[in-house]
Amino acid sequence: MSSIIYIVVPCYNEEAVLHETSSRLAEKMHSLMQAGKISPLSRVMFVNDGSRDRTWQVVSDLCKRDKRFEGVKLAHNAGHMNALWAGMTMAAKKC
């Protein structure tokens, strides 16, 4: 059986690039799943780290359209490492 992986992506004011980022990550996830290298249960976890733009709205929309994406919203900017930790903690609860 293939391993389940979670890719944690901290996001701070990433509205302008999230569509491209998610497209590339979805393509990579799809190719790894098709090759049997990762489980179809693998996900990309976007962590909105208190963004002041529409980052969370973009993440929410992506999650609604593609089950490979999940999102976590932090109430305020907690910093890169805390955003990574929050994403890993959420992923660990799901596995």
C-alpha positions as a Markdown table, in Angstrom:
| # | Residue | x | y | z |
|---|---|---|---|---|
| 1 | Met | 0.0 | 0.0 | 0.0 |
| 2 | Ser | 1.2 | 3.5 | -0.8 |
| 3 | Ser | 2.0 | 6.0 | 1.9 |
| 4 | Ile | -0.3 | 8.9 | 2.8 |
| 5 | Ile | 1.6 | 12.2 | 2.6 |
| 6 | Tyr | 0.5 | 15.7 | 3.5 |
| 7 | Ile | 2.3 | 18.7 | 2.0 |
| 8 | Val | 2.0 | 21.6 | 4.3 |
| 9 | Val | 2.1 | 25.0 | 2.6 |
| 10 | Pro | 2.2 | 28.1 | 4.9 |
| 11 | Cys | 0.5 | 31.1 | 3.2 |
| 12 | Tyr | 0.7 | 34.8 | 4.1 |
| 13 | Asn | -0.8 | 37.2 | 1.6 |
| 14 | Glu | -0.5 | 34.6 | -1.3 |
| 15 | Glu | -3.8 | 35.5 | -3.1 |
| 16 | Ala | -2.0 | 36.4 | -6.3 |
| 17 | Val | -0.1 | 33.1 | -6.6 |
| 18 | Leu | -2.3 | 30.4 | -5.0 |
| 19 | His | -4.0 | 29.4 | -8.2 |
| 20 | Glu | -0.7 | 28.6 | -9.9 |
| 21 | Thr | 0.8 | 27.0 | -6.8 |
| 22 | Ser | -2.3 | 24.8 | -6.3 |
| 23 | Ser | -2.3 | 23.8 | -10.0 |
| 24 | Arg | 1.3 | 22.7 | -9.9 |
| 25 | Leu | 0.8 | 20.8 | -6.6 |
| 26 | Ala | -2.4 | 19.1 | -7.9 |
| 27 | Glu | -0.5 | 18.0 | -11.0 |
| 28 | Lys | 2.4 | 16.6 | -9.0 |
| 29 | Met | 0.0 | 14.8 | -6.6 |
| 30 | His | -1.9 | 13.3 | -9.5 |
| 31 | Ser | 1.2 | 12.0 | -11.2 |
| 32 | Leu | 2.5 | 10.5 | -7.9 |
| 33 | Met | -0.9 | 8.8 | -7.3 |
| 34 | Gln | -1.1 | 7.5 | -10.8 |
| 35 | Ala | 2.4 | 6.0 | -10.4 |
| 36 | Gly | 1.3 | 4.3 | -7.2 |
| 37 | Lys | 4.0 | 6.2 | -5.2 |
| 38 | Ile | 1.5 | 7.9 | -2.8 |
| 39 | Ser | -2.0 | 7.1 | -1.6 |
| 40 | Pro | -5.1 | 8.7 | -3.0 |
| 41 | Leu | -5.7 | 9.8 | 0.6 |
| 42 | Ser | -2.7 | 12.2 | 0.4 |
| 43 | Arg | -3.4 | 15.9 | 0.7 |
| 44 | Val | -2.0 | 19.4 | 0.4 |
| 45 | Met | -2.7 | 21.4 | 3.6 |
| 46 | Phe | -2.7 | 25.2 | 3.0 |
| 47 | Val | -2.2 | 27.1 | 6.3 |
| 48 | Asn | -3.4 | 30.7 | 6.1 |
| 49 | Asp | -1.1 | 32.6 | 8.5 |
| 50 | Gly | -3.3 | 35.6 | 9.2 |
| 51 | Ser | -3.2 | 37.0 | 5.7 |
| 52 | Arg | -4.7 | 40.4 | 5.1 |
| 53 | Asp | -5.7 | 39.8 | 1.5 |
| 54 | Arg | -8.1 | 37.2 | 0.0 |
| 55 | Thr | -5.8 | 34.2 | 0.7 |
| 56 | Trp | -8.3 | 32.4 | 2.9 |
| 57 | Gln | -11.1 | 32.9 | 0.3 |
| 58 | Val | -8.9 | 31.4 | -2.4 |
| 59 | Val | -8.0 | 28.5 | -0.1 |
| 60 | Ser | -11.6 | 27.9 | 0.8 |
| 61 | Asp | -12.6 | 27.9 | -2.9 |
| 62 | Leu | -9.8 | 25.4 | -3.7 |
| 63 | Cys | -10.9 | 23.1 | -0.9 |
| 64 | Lys | -14.5 | 23.1 | -2.2 |
| 65 | Arg | -13.4 | 22.2 | -5.7 |
| 66 | Asp | -10.7 | 19.6 | -5.1 |
| 67 | Lys | -10.7 | 17.1 | -2.3 |
| 68 | Arg | -6.9 | 16.9 | -2.4 |
| 69 | Phe | -6.7 | 20.3 | -0.8 |
| 70 | Glu | -7.4 | 21.2 | 2.8 |
| 71 | Gly | -7.1 | 24.4 | 4.7 |
| 72 | Val | -6.4 | 25.8 | 8.2 |
| 73 | Lys | -7.0 | 29.4 | 9.1 |
| 74 | Leu | -4.9 | 31.0 | 11.9 |
| 75 | Ala | -6.5 | 34.0 | 13.6 |
| 76 | His | -3.4 | 36.2 | 13.2 |
| 77 | Asn | 0.1 | 36.0 | 11.8 |
| 78 | Ala | 1.9 | 33.4 | 14.0 |
| 79 | Gly | 5.0 | 33.1 | 11.9 |
| 80 | His | 6.3 | 30.6 | 9.3 |
| 81 | Met | 7.3 | 27.9 | 11.8 |
| 82 | Asn | 4.0 | 28.1 | 13.8 |
| 83 | Ala | 2.1 | 27.8 | 10.5 |
| 84 | Leu | 4.0 | 24.7 | 9.6 |
| 85 | Trp | 3.4 | 23.2 | 13.0 |
| 86 | Ala | -0.3 | 24.0 | 12.8 |
| 87 | Gly | -0.5 | 22.2 | 9.4 |
| 88 | Met | 1.5 | 19.2 | 10.6 |
| 89 | Thr | -0.7 | 18.9 | 13.8 |
| 90 | Met | -3.9 | 19.0 | 11.7 |
| 91 | Ala | -2.5 | 16.4 | 9.3 |
| 92 | Ala | -1.4 | 14.1 | 12.1 |
| 93 | Lys | -5.0 | 14.2 | 13.5 |
| 94 | Lys | -6.3 | 13.0 | 10.2 |
| 95 | Cys | -3.9 | 10.1 | 9.7 |
